[in-house]
Amino acid sequence: MTLTTDQIRQRVDALSPWFHDMDLNGVRTAPDHFLPGYPASKFRRFAHALPADMTGKSVLDIGCNAGFYSLEMKRRGAARVLGVDFDDRYLDQARLAAEVEGADIEFRKLSVYDLAALGERFDLVIFMGVLYHLRHPLLALDLIFEHVADDLLLFQSMQRGSKAAYPVQADYDFNETQHFDEPGYPKMHFIEHEYAHDWTNWWTPNAACSAAMLRSSGFEIVDHPESEVFLCRRTTRPTEAGAVYPAQGVMTETGDLAG
């Protein structure tokens, strides 16, 4: 059944506040957003970097929020789109947006740390606006590499600090320390309390750190179309990852790793 404008508006209001400012058949979800039209306003700056035709492809949208990127990939013809988030309100918003658009998208409550439970890989993994909300950001990238990424990764993080990239050597002597003070050396800033009135903002990397973390996790950067956005391809991890939980899969009832 097609929803009327009044029905859409009532359901949008019931699920407020929205972080994704979307147009649902003439109803704006967040008309007073401090970033007008976000995330569409940001997506326009790098949309060209993604394949225009996603026919037959599978997409995983991690931290899907209200489903903007999931809907965009479905519009490009993706055969399977799965959006995951750990916030029930965001998932309800995403389901409403997909219903209004008539898009066949699955949304599931799942933490980025539980990706192994999916038991499948995807042609494109979207990881936009999530890293800086995580207490364990590098673990999240390792788990994406280990369990769900099959080819492309679309990554974005809020960044602060220098936009330069210091030419880091492969190794340094123990007594060499001056490079750590270079503004363009990969740095991750830890936020102990709050940033932008949000206690879930835990980390913010500089540009060099975003790129370095992606490479360290096994992703080759193939495009950098926007200052915070990287399009990557899964390749060979340069070193062992160390302990990545769950290394082989999900826990069984006996407490052993399945895999």
C-alpha positions in Angstrom: 0.0 0.0 0.0 1.4 3.4 -1.0 1.7 5.8 2.0 0.2 9.2 1.7 2.2 12.4 2.4 0.5 12.8 5.8 1.2 9.2 6.8 4.8 9.6 5.9 5.1 12.8 7.8 3.5 11.2 10.9 5.9 8.3 10.8 8.9 10.5 10.2 7.9 12.6 13.2 7.4 9.6 15.4 10.9 8.4 14.6 12.6 11.8 15.1 15.3 13.0 15.5 16.9 11.9 12.2 20.6 12.4 11.3 20.1 11.6 7.6 18.2 14.5 6.0 16.3 12.7 3.2 13.4 13.5 1.0 10.7 10.8 1.4 8.2 11.6 -1.3 8.3 15.3 -0.4 8.7 14.9 3.3 12.1 16.0 4.6 13.3 13.9 7.5 15.7 16.5 9.1 14.9 19.9 7.6 16.8 21.7 10.4 20.0 19.6 10.0 23.2 21.6 10.8 24.6 20.2 7.5 21.7 20.9 5.1 20.8 17.9 2.9 23.4 15.6 4.6 24.5 13.1 3.5 23.4 13.7 -0.1 25.3 17.0 0.0 28.5 15.1 0.8 27.8 12.1 -1.5 27.6 14.4 -4.5 31.3 15.1 -4.1 32.4 11.5 -4.5 29.5 9.6 -6.1 31.4 9.4 -9.3 34.1 7.2 -7.6 31.6 4.3 -7.2 30.5 2.1 -10.1 27.4 3.6 -11.7 26.1 0.1 -12.5 26.0 -2.3 -9.5 23.8 -4.9 -11.2 24.3 -8.3 -9.7 26.5 -6.9 -6.9 26.1 -7.4 -3.1 26.5 -4.5 -0.7 27.0 -4.3 3.1 26.3 -0.9 4.7 27.9 -0.9 8.2 26.4 1.7 10.5 23.7 2.4 7.9 21.9 4.9 10.1 18.7 5.9 8.2 19.8 4.0 5.1 20.9 6.8 2.7 23.8 4.8 1.2 21.9 1.5 1.1 19.2 3.2 -0.9 21.7 4.8 -3.3 23.3 1.4 -4.0 19.9 -0.2 -4.6 19.2 2.6 -7.1 22.4 1.6 -8.9 21.0 -1.9 -9.3 22.7 -3.8 -6.5 21.1 -7.3 -6.2 21.5 -7.6 -2.5 21.9 -4.7 0.0 22.2 -5.4 3.7 22.3 -2.5 6.2 23.4 -3.1 9.7 23.4 -0.8 12.7 23.2 -1.1 16.5 20.6 1.6 17.0 17.0 0.4 16.8 15.7 3.9 15.9 18.1 4.2 13.0 17.0 0.8 11.8 13.3 1.8 12.0 14.1 5.0 10.1 15.9 3.0 7.4 13.0 0.5 7.0 10.6 3.4 6.6 12.8 5.0 4.0 13.0 1.8 2.1 9.3 1.2 2.4 8.5 4.6 1.0 10.9 4.1 -1.9 9.7 0.5 -2.5 13.3 -0.8 -2.2 14.1 -4.4 -1.3 16.7 -3.9 1.4 17.4 -6.0 4.5 18.2 -4.2 7.7 19.6 -6.0 10.7 20.7 -5.1 14.2 24.4 -5.9 14.4 27.6 -4.4 15.8 30.6 -4.0 13.7 32.4 -6.2 16.1 30.0 -9.1 15.3 30.5 -9.1 11.5 31.7 -12.7 11.6 28.1 -13.8 12.5 27.0 -12.8 8.9 29.0 -15.7 7.4 29.2 -14.0 4.0 31.3 -11.6 1.9 30.2 -8.6 -0.1 31.3 -7.0 -3.4 31.2 -3.6 -1.7 31.4 -2.8 2.0 30.4 0.8 3.0 31.9 2.0 6.2 31.0 5.7 6.4 31.0 7.8 9.5 31.5 5.0 11.9 35.2 4.7 12.8 35.4 7.7 15.1 32.4 6.4 17.1 34.3 3.2 18.0 36.4 2.5 21.1 38.4 -0.1 19.0 38.6 1.3 15.5 41.5 -0.7 14.1 39.9 -3.9 15.3 36.8 -2.9 13.3 38.9 -2.5 10.1 40.6 -5.9 10.8 37.2 -7.6 11.2 35.9 -6.0 7.9 39.0 -7.4 6.1 38.8 -10.8 7.8 35.1 -11.5 7.5 33.0 -9.4 5.1 35.1 -7.5 2.4 35.4 -9.4 -0.9 36.5 -6.5 -3.1 35.7 -2.8 -2.6 35.6 -0.8 0.7 34.1 2.7 0.8 35.5 4.4 3.9 35.0 7.8 5.6 35.9 9.2 8.9 35.7 12.6 10.5 39.3 13.9 10.4 41.1 16.6 12.4 44.7 17.8 12.3 47.0 18.1 9.3 45.9 17.1 5.8 49.5 16.5 4.8 51.1 13.1 4.5 54.6 12.9 6.1 56.9 10.5 4.1 57.1 7.8 6.7 60.1 5.4 6.5 59.7 1.6 6.8 61.6 1.6 10.1 63.3 3.9 12.6 66.0 3.5 15.2 64.8 3.5 18.8 66.4 6.8 19.5 64.8 8.6 16.5 61.7 10.4 17.7 61.5 13.7 15.7 59.1 12.2 13.1 56.4 11.8 15.7 56.2 15.6 16.0 55.6 16.1 12.3 52.0 17.3 11.7 51.6 14.9 8.8 52.8 11.8 10.7 49.8 9.4 11.1 48.1 10.5 14.3 44.9 9.5 16.0 43.4 12.0 18.5 41.7 10.4 21.5 38.6 12.2 22.9 38.2 11.4 26.5 35.0 13.3 27.2 32.9 14.8 24.4 33.3 16.4 21.0 30.5 18.3 19.3 28.3 17.4 22.3 28.6 13.7 21.5 30.2 11.3 23.9 30.4 8.6 21.2 33.1 10.6 19.4 36.0 8.6 20.7 38.8 9.1 18.0 39.5 11.4 15.1 42.5 10.6 12.8 44.4 13.0 10.7 44.4 12.3 6.9 47.6 10.3 7.0 46.3 8.1 9.8 43.2 7.2 7.9 45.2 6.1 5.0 47.8 4.3 7.1 45.1 2.3 9.0 43.5 1.2 5.8 46.8 0.0 4.4 47.7 -1.7 7.6 44.4 -3.6 7.6 45.0 -4.9 4.1 43.2 -2.4 1.9 44.8 -0.7 -1.2 43.6 2.9 -1.7 42.5 3.1 -5.3 40.8 6.6 -5.1 40.7 9.5 -2.7 37.8 11.5 -4.2 37.0 13.6 -1.2 39.1 14.8 1.8 37.6 12.2 4.2 36.6 9.5 1.7 38.7 6.6 0.5 37.8 3.9 -2.0 39.8 0.8 -1.4 40.3 -2.7 -2.7 40.9 -5.7 -0.5 44.4 -7.0 -1.1 47.1 -8.7 1.0 47.6 -7.6 4.5 51.2 -6.3 4.9 51.8 -7.9 8.3 50.1 -10.3 10.6 47.1 -8.7 12.3 47.8 -10.3 15.7 44.8 -11.2 17.7 41.6 -10.4 15.8 38.5 -11.6 17.6 36.7 -13.7 16.5 39.6 -15.0 14.4 37.8 -17.8 12.7 34.1 -17.2 13.3 31.5 -17.1 16.0 31.5 -18.7 19.4 29.8 -22.0 19.8 27.7 -22.9 22.9 30.7 -24.7 24.4 32.8 -21.5 24.1 34.9 -22.7 21.2 35.4 -20.8 18.0 33.5 -22.1 15.0 35.2 -21.9 11.7 
